[in-house]
Each structure stands twice: as structure tokens, then as C-alpha cells.
Amino acid sequence: MKNNRSITEPIRFVSTRGDAEPCSFSQAMKWGLAPDGGLYLPERYPLLPGGFWQGVEGFTLQEIAFRIAEPYFASASERKIIREVVDSAINFDAPLIHLEDNFYVLELFHGPTLAFKDFGARFMARAFASLDTGIDGDLTILVATSGDTGSAVAHGFHGVPGTNVCLLYPSGKVSPLQEQQMTTLGRNITALEVKGTFDDCQKLVKQAFSDSGLRSRLNLSSANSINIARLLPQSFYYVYALAQLRKQFDEHADPVFSVPSGNFGNLTAGLIAMKMGMPLSLFLAATNSNDIVPRFLKTGTFSPQPSVKTLSNAMDVGNPSNFERITTLFGGSLEQMRAHIRGASFNDAQTRRCIRDTFSRTGYVLDPHTAVGLLASINFKDEMASDAPVIILSTAHPAKFGSIVEKEIGRKIPLPDRLKSCLEQEKKSIKISGNYNDFREFLLKSQ
Ligand SMILES: *Cc1c(COP(=O)(O)O)cnc(C)c1O
């Protein structure tokens, strides 16, 4: 039974910078950012057996989720917990819809906050509450958000015992709906309205994490897409998309995934699924005018820029944090990256036109982020003359961006009930400057 070794030997998590002690999933989740400033990744990727991939269409989303997550946990008791975490966190569907020709849309917005981030946030909140992290006392979760992360994390952790969530969002730079979703929950959720951009919010959080004096007094963790516990569950739905493609549409060719991207957590999760043996042909890294990664793929130079405001604001990221994971996954090889990822970026005018044209052509309503994903798919089809099936990850419900979308399609989008209720509640936020000392003081005072 020699082969059992690879199954029973626990997979540890290591930092992209290689200077942090390898640790378990729970510890990596607790740390968020690794102590050497890097991001955690599994030290190896367990290949799921060929039989799993051949019969994947027979599995439900929850079964797939468990099969993907399970090998990262060593003990039977942890695996039992993870099954419960999966079952309670992933309790909504991610249907694959046929759009036209061989374009498919994977709708990831059927969770409570109507965006794909519900997958990661709900999984992480429940994992924190159930796995043994060895933490004494309350945990303070810091989240910099450009909109959707904040609401997903806030909803995921709302009322979870032993946790306090502190959201930092750029004042005036998130949609009114996003703001309502973040600022109306109360209890263990605090919303800080920061004078500055999303990058400023992210900088404050990063500074807090590297502040050892602060960390000795607070149990800090992050729930940004840098946390491995947010990342791993995002690989589940890639595999579920493949299952549906085969089962519902009898399409057996390896798909292309078009991923509307900002911080590149979503795309990184797809790479993890690929490393675990998932058959696929390519990833499209679809961005708005914040095109750092597509430009890197073209030129080989990674040059972060201040973010610019666009219609797809959850992708307004000038220094994508998961880029570090992507380069690590490819062993730093630009050639390898180019073989698996094709970049493309689109501006707001193209995005608007895409929403309008798609609606009049097919009747399907896209949100601005998903529209960027469709634009990348069309561009890929046109330039590469490929007939591979393309799966566009639909990252948000169009009602979340109603004022933009309605203008293009010329009709009202009804608000789902779970969105309607938060609009009726009172906004509660605390305004702070972009100055680190103010933030630090706030954290220590709120202890
Ligand atoms: C967060 C978000 C994205 C970008 O995802 P990343 O993992 O940061 O690349 C895209 N669309 C929507 C709606 C989002 O909320």
C-alpha cells in the first residue's frame, strides 16, 4: 500500500516568498498574509484520479467541492468538518447557461450578495468558526474592498461568534447598493469609509499586517482574496462548470474560461483546478482599463499603476495581489504563463456597447464585469478562429449595477428580494482618513 502515502501525507501551505514556515490550511487561513509578506499556496497539488474527471458530470456542486477540498486536510476529523463547511457554505447553485454559439455563461451570482465572492467568503467564515486555528480570544478580520468583497465577507461572517469584521472601502467609489450591503448589518461588522482609493484601503490593511506591535495586541486576519481560505473554494465552480457543460449540453471538448479579473483571485483558483488535473484549454484574463496583467503578458514587464475608475468597479485594481501567486504557480516562466493565459482589456465604451448588443441579440442581461468577460471571449474567437466552448464567468447579478445596465438595455431590472431588504435600512459607517496612524488608533480603541 505504498501509494497511500501521497493520500495520507498532509499537504502543507507555503509562502510565495519562501521565507515562512510551511503550515496547515488552518494556520495559513489564520495568518492571511504569510509572515514573510508572501501569499500562501499549497506546496503541491494533489491530482484527482482520472476516474473523477471522466465521471465528473455525475457529481453535484457540493460533491465536487468536497472532492477538491478534501486532500488539503490531513485528519478524518478535519475532513468531516470540511464536508459540513462545504454543505452549509455552498448552499446555492451556479448554473451554466447557454448564451449563443459555443458561448456559455456560468452564473456565480446566486448567493446572498449576488456576486461570486459569496463562495469564498461563506466558506472561509464557516471554516474559521469550525476548524481549530489555535486562536485565543476574538479574531479581527480586516478587509479592504472595492465593493463586492466587503458585502460578501460581511454577510459571510455576520453573527459568527468570536469574530469582528472591519471593512475598509473608498468613500464615494462604491455603488450605493454595495455601500448599503456593507453598512447595514451591524453586530460584529464595522464599515470604515476611507478618504482615498481602493489601493489606499489595501495599503492600510497591508500596513496593519506588517505592524508587529499591533499584531501582538490583536488577532488579525484578512478575508481578502489573498486569504487561501477564500481562494480554494473558488476552484469548485470551475469543475462544476465542466460537469454541466458535459451533462447539460453534451459538450466534451476542453473549455476556455473567460475570467473578468481585478485582483486575480478568481483566475488563480482556476489555475489550482487545472493543477489538480482539470481538463481545459485556456484562461482568458479579461480586464477593464486597469490592464496590468494583459500588458505584462504582452510585454513581460509588470508595472503596477494607480487604479482608474471604470464601470466594472470591482476590477479597478492597479496592483493585482494574486499576480505573485500566478508567477509562483508557473515557476516564474513567462512562456508557461502565455501558454495558459491570454490577456485582453476593454474600456467602458466597449463594455456599454457589449451590454446593449448582447441584450438585443440574445435577450440576456450582462452586468459590466461579465460584459468584459464576454468581450474577451469574442475577441479570442475572432483572433484565434477557435471553436472550443467558452465559459464566461459571470461574477455579479446585473441588478447590482442596475443604473448602468438599465441605461443600455432600456428597461428596468427587478431587484432580487435579498437586495431589496438592505436598501430599506440605515447606513452606519465610520469615516477615516487614509492615514495609517488614524486607522491603527481606531483598531486599538475598538478593542
Ligand atoms: C471581485 C470581483 C471581480 C474580480 O475578481 P478577482 O478575483 O479580484 O480578479 C470581478 N467581478 C466582480 C463582480 C467582483 O466582485
The ligand as an SDF file (V2000), in Angstrom:
LIG
                    3D

 15 15  0  0  0  0  0  0  0  0999 V2000
  -14.1130   40.8370   -7.1940 C   0  0  0  0  0  0  0  0  0  0  0  0
  -14.8310   40.8770   -8.4830 C   0  0  0  0  0  0  0  0  0  0  0  0
  -14.1620   40.6480   -9.6880 C   0  0  0  0  0  0  0  0  0  0  0  0
  -12.6730   40.4400   -9.7470 C   0  0  0  0  0  0  0  0  0  0  0  0
  -12.2800   39.2270   -9.1650 O   0  0  0  0  0  0  0  0  0  0  0  0
  -10.7360   38.9990   -8.7710 P   0  0  0  0  0  0  0  0  0  0  0  0
  -10.7240   37.6760   -8.0930 O   0  0  0  0  0  0  0  0  0  0  0  0
  -10.3540   40.1160   -7.8690 O   0  0  0  0  0  0  0  0  0  0  0  0
   -9.9640   39.0130  -10.0320 O   0  0  0  0  0  0  0  0  0  0  0  0
  -14.9040   40.6380  -10.8490 C   0  0  0  0  0  0  0  0  0  0  0  0
  -16.2300   40.8710  -10.8440 N   0  0  0  0  0  0  0  0  0  0  0  0
  -16.9080   41.1040   -9.6990 C   0  0  0  0  0  0  0  0  0  0  0  0
  -18.3490   41.3810   -9.7660 C   0  0  0  0  0  0  0  0  0  0  0  0
  -16.2390   41.1040   -8.4820 C   0  0  0  0  0  0  0  0  0  0  0  0
  -16.9170   41.3360   -7.3700 O   0  0  0  0  0  0  0  0  0  0  0  0
  1  2  1  0
  2  3  1  0
  2 14  2  0
  3  4  1  0
  3 10  2  0
  4  5  1  0
  5  6  1  0
  6  7  2  0
  6  8  1  0
  6  9  1  0
 10 11  1  0
 11 12  2  0
 12 13  1  0
 12 14  1  0
 14 15  1  0
M  END
$$$$
